[in-house]
Amino acid sequence: MASYQSTKTNSASIHQLRSRPMSVVLTLLVLSVFINYVDRGNLSIAAPLLKNELGISASQLGILLSSFFWTYTALLFVCGWFVDRFDVNRVLAVGFLLWSLATAATGLVRGFTMLLVMRLILGMGESVAFPCYSKILARHLPEHARGFANGAIIAGMKFGPAAGTLGAGLLMTHYGWRPVFMGIGFLSLVWLPAWMKWMPHAEAPSRSASATRVIDILRQRSFWATAAGAFCTAYPLYFTLTWLPFYLVHEQHLSMPNMVNKAALYYTVDAVAALATGWVADFWIRKGLAVGMVRKSAMGLGWTTAAIGFLGCSSAGPHSYLTWLMLAAVGLGTGNSGIWAFSQTLAGPRVVGRWCGLQNGFGNLAGVIGPALTGFTVDWTGHFQVALGITAGICVLGVFVWVFVVGEVKQVMWPEAVASSLAQAAS
């Protein structure tokens, strides 16, 4: 199908990012994804403690770490429909409530089975997050402001594990993992009243959004390219979120407090790289450079750097692993910053919920496969060399997909838009 770049700019929205309401909205979105990833990553931080307390093998731990993605990924294929059809602000609030309660309840359960159930419920709640974020940003921000906004959300995503690893990790060391899960889950509920007060104006779903069918999205080559790119982006992301603490303790022989410090440093460097990349991308787009060239350049640089970093980690010893790990962090932050900006432009504000839900669903198959595959390879080989090599290879594949397979970065001409244009021409 043909694509087009809309030439109309809503002048009232150009400065919305800097206005107080949208600044508050963006702050709350960043805070929500921060909490999202604290909750999502807590199990990997607690993994060394859980493994000993519950007698869990590396393979069982891999199943627990990947089980979150079973429900998370399955619901992504349908939650985009809800985001486009209902009030996106309230869809986000309901999901936030569910994942916060699941986190708190995790601290109360005993045994592998109930821990598995809580992870499944956590995945259900968190599935709404990124389709909602993309819907809100595509609706309220112009193209040249989305780089920083998406970078800020990705930075919040990475600061979540950084703060979780540093704060929750130290607390777990002193008080155990159960009180930490309960405290974080209940404390995060304070976000909900703030969101209900400051959430952006809700618009009624348009008839044209309803007219666009899932099959219309699946017919787009650009959709399948972004879905493949999302898989290549998610695999190394979830490797670090689920296995980095275990890698540092068992491969590099760090103590629990030392592991917490090194992992927090990794996530912080990753977050700063994402925020800086988003700002730089907006700067060059405002200067008049083509959106596609700016976004693809960031992807090519980021994922090449990440591949080199992971490959270096695969054979690094105690004196060199940190350098390679920080290189991987810079690459992941750079490459992750623009993934949703592609989709927001290609889908447009009316269809972006379903596009991003489907894209995230296919992409997060990496979360189903990656953590479990890593666990089995570590059991099989006794080290992380093979797992890190696979991760580096997928980063290289990501460079190819984002730079060469994704086509022109312009909004898709959806069937109802084509019909409207023909009707206008005829009149």
Order of alpha helices (4+ residues) and beta strands (2+ residues): alpha-alpha-alpha-alpha-alpha-alpha-alpha-alpha-alpha-alpha-alpha-alpha-alpha-alpha-alpha-alpha-alpha-alpha-alpha-alpha
